[in-house]
Amino acid sequence: MERFDAIVLGAGIVGVSAALNLQKRNRTVALIDKRDPGEATSYGNAGVIEREGFYPVVFPRQFGELWKYGRNEETALHYNSRFLPKIVPWLLKLRAASAPRAIDAHAEAMNPILAHAASEHGVLAGKGRAVEFFRGTGWLKGYRSISGFEADTKVHLALAKRFGVRYEILDNHEITDLEPDLAPVFARAVFWPDTVSVASPGGVTKAYARLFEAMGGTFAHGDALSLRRENDLWVVDIDGRSATAPDVVVALGPWAVDLLKPLGYRYPLAVKRGYHLHFKPRGDAVLERPVVDVEHGYVLTPMRQGYRITSGIEFDDRDAPPTPVQIEKILPQVRALFPLGDQIEAEPWMGARPCLPDSMPIVGPAPRHPGLWLDFGHGHLGFTLGPATGRLLAELITREMPFVDPAPFSPTRFR
Ligand SMILES: Cc1cc2nc3c(=O)[nH]c(=O)nc-3n(C[C@H](O)[C@H](O)[C@H](O)COP(=O)(O)OP(=O)(O)OC[C@H]3O[C@@H](n4cnc5c(N)ncnc54)[C@H](O)[C@@H]3O)c2cc1C
């Protein structure tokens, strides 16, 4: 039995960041995962650290929009009709949490931690070998119609103004001045210069994990579901032996509920599945930053592996086989936007965004188990927020003054 101050379960961006932040506070830490670090959801995302991510995911309220998504033909959203009855109660919670009157409070709660998201990455990247993946070129959200631009941006831009987050509204010509290889398909775009992105989110997560080990941390393969309580300590089986500690952090992303349900916690965690696929550029075409095609619900971004297209949301069982219809449908739109060359992999990658209905993660102590700490449910913003919530959780565990108010992320808020 190997004794640690803390065990972190899950080596995605959230768990690795929590482990590093605990280590920074002189805790001996075991980081445990079934797989190598950064190989699940944290591998395949769009790698964007969204400074302006304080606008929540909103459930459509107008009949026209509901009808549009209900037909299941939109590229931004796809659902398995057999799964619909299972997801409806969660969608109703999302509808309530994203009512127009709730948006302001959500943005006020999220803005302080988002203001630290890039700098908390910077702290970890600066010490490890991850700096080479980062680029400070902002990101571009493009709208094919003026009406789409106006409908989507009004409240968001007003909030950005209030929080002092910089943006520029670009017209058709200004967009191609910034990205000359984009076809002039967007009527308007919002350029967010303070958003940072990376050329390999999996590479960044692995670099952080290597830093953790280089600083004396223990990474081991093991099944989090072997967690149990013995003599007032937590115990997990790893690599044919056991690790034990007074504190354990659940950072299992979409799999957190597998561990928490048997302990009696019923968190409303849904998954929004998403896909990616890489392409070579045609000729010497280049893109300097991630581009969102808002109306078609995809991101096109330069990665180490090639140009990565990430899809919108798919509602289906977390473990059901992939159905990458959205990627197939958006390809003609992407090709009309940017000169794509050969497809790099045969099949798209699939991941699952771990989402709570109020679009905020759970960070803090589990209500009924001493020494059990929760850090999951980062939804669309897990790569953005992993290092910042890792710091917050480490401060809560070590009883330091938290750098942001932890109340909005409280594990008791869904009671
Ligand atoms: C298509 C797509 C695009 C996205 N784009 C962005 C973006 O641009 N910016 C952004 O901020 N976010 C983005 N996200 C969201 C982001 O990827 C996630 O929120 C984030 O990766 C979640 O990280 P995590 O560490 O909580 O989960 P994960 O990375 O999934 O890590 C959980 C870990 O738990 C391990 N695990 C599971 N079960 C067990 C077990 N029983 N025992 C041991 N280990 C176990 C897994 O192996 C895994 O390593 C995107 C997501 C998708 C799908």
The ligand as a MOL file (V3000), in Angstrom:
LIG
                    3D

  0  0  0     0  0            999 V3000
M  V30 BEGIN CTAB
M  V30 COUNTS 53 58 0 0 0
M  V30 BEGIN ATOM
M  V30 1 C -15.6470 18.0040 -30.4000 0
M  V30 2 C -15.2870 18.7140 -29.1070 0
M  V30 3 C -14.7220 19.9890 -29.1660 0
M  V30 4 C -14.4050 20.6580 -27.9850 0
M  V30 5 N -13.7630 21.8770 -28.0490 0
M  V30 6 C -13.3910 22.5110 -26.8960 0
M  V30 7 C -12.6630 23.7270 -26.9440 0
M  V30 8 O -12.2870 24.2190 -28.0080 0
M  V30 9 N -12.3620 24.3470 -25.7590 0
M  V30 10 C -12.7260 23.8140 -24.5550 0
M  V30 11 O -12.4630 24.4420 -23.5290 0
M  V30 12 N -13.3620 22.6240 -24.4730 0
M  V30 13 C -13.7100 21.9530 -25.6040 0
M  V30 14 N -14.3690 20.7530 -25.5470 0
M  V30 15 C -14.6920 20.1980 -24.2330 0
M  V30 16 C -13.4880 19.5460 -23.5560 0
M  V30 17 O -12.8490 18.6720 -24.4710 0
M  V30 18 C -13.9220 18.7650 -22.3190 0
M  V30 19 O -14.7230 19.5670 -21.4820 0
M  V30 20 C -12.6990 18.3130 -21.5280 0
M  V30 21 O -11.8130 17.5850 -22.3440 0
M  V30 22 C -13.1040 17.4700 -20.3390 0
M  V30 23 O -11.9100 17.1010 -19.7030 0
M  V30 24 P -11.9090 16.0470 -18.5180 0
M  V30 25 O -10.5210 15.9580 -18.0330 0
M  V30 26 O -13.0040 16.3820 -17.5560 0
M  V30 27 O -12.3710 14.6830 -19.2390 0
M  V30 28 P -11.4990 13.6270 -20.0870 0
M  V30 29 O -10.4820 14.2900 -20.9110 0
M  V30 30 O -12.4850 12.7330 -20.7550 0
M  V30 31 O -10.7460 12.8310 -18.9470 0
M  V30 32 C -11.4020 11.8860 -18.1280 0
M  V30 33 C -10.4220 10.7450 -17.8750 0
M  V30 34 O -11.0360 9.7710 -17.0100 0
M  V30 35 C -10.5370 8.5090 -17.3970 0
M  V30 36 N -11.4260 7.4570 -16.8790 0
M  V30 37 C -12.7130 7.2250 -17.1610 0
M  V30 38 N -13.1800 6.1780 -16.4650 0
M  V30 39 C -12.1550 5.7320 -15.7060 0
M  V30 40 C -12.0070 4.6820 -14.7400 0
M  V30 41 N -13.0340 3.8840 -14.4210 0
M  V30 42 N -10.8300 4.5290 -14.1660 0
M  V30 43 C -9.7570 5.3230 -14.4690 0
M  V30 44 N -9.8430 6.3230 -15.3390 0
M  V30 45 C -11.0270 6.5370 -15.9620 0
M  V30 46 C -10.5050 8.5750 -18.9100 0
M  V30 47 O -9.6370 7.5720 -19.4510 0
M  V30 48 C -10.0370 9.9960 -19.1470 0
M  V30 49 O -8.6190 10.0730 -19.3300 0
M  V30 50 C -14.6870 20.0490 -26.7150 0
M  V30 51 C -15.2300 18.7570 -26.6860 0
M  V30 52 C -15.5110 18.0980 -27.8560 0
M  V30 53 C -16.0700 16.6920 -27.7690 0
M  V30 END ATOM
M  V30 BEGIN BOND
M  V30 1 1 1 2
M  V30 2 1 2 3
M  V30 3 2 2 52
M  V30 4 2 3 4
M  V30 5 1 4 5
M  V30 6 1 4 50
M  V30 7 2 5 6
M  V30 8 1 6 7
M  V30 9 1 6 13
M  V30 10 2 7 8
M  V30 11 1 7 9
M  V30 12 1 9 10
M  V30 13 2 10 11
M  V30 14 1 10 12
M  V30 15 2 12 13
M  V30 16 1 13 14
M  V30 17 1 14 15
M  V30 18 1 14 50
M  V30 19 1 15 16
M  V30 20 1 16 17
M  V30 21 1 16 18
M  V30 22 1 18 19
M  V30 23 1 18 20
M  V30 24 1 20 21
M  V30 25 1 20 22
M  V30 26 1 22 23
M  V30 27 1 23 24
M  V30 28 2 24 25
M  V30 29 1 24 26
M  V30 30 1 24 27
M  V30 31 1 27 28
M  V30 32 2 28 29
M  V30 33 1 28 30
M  V30 34 1 28 31
M  V30 35 1 31 32
M  V30 36 1 32 33
M  V30 37 1 33 34
M  V30 38 1 33 48
M  V30 39 1 34 35
M  V30 40 1 35 36
M  V30 41 1 35 46
M  V30 42 1 36 37
M  V30 43 1 36 45
M  V30 44 2 37 38
M  V30 45 1 38 39
M  V30 46 1 39 40
M  V30 47 2 39 45
M  V30 48 1 40 41
M  V30 49 2 40 42
M  V30 50 1 42 43
M  V30 51 2 43 44
M  V30 52 1 44 45
M  V30 53 1 46 47
M  V30 54 1 46 48
M  V30 55 1 48 49
M  V30 56 2 50 51
M  V30 57 1 51 52
M  V30 58 1 52 53
M  V30 END BOND
M  V30 END CTAB
M  END
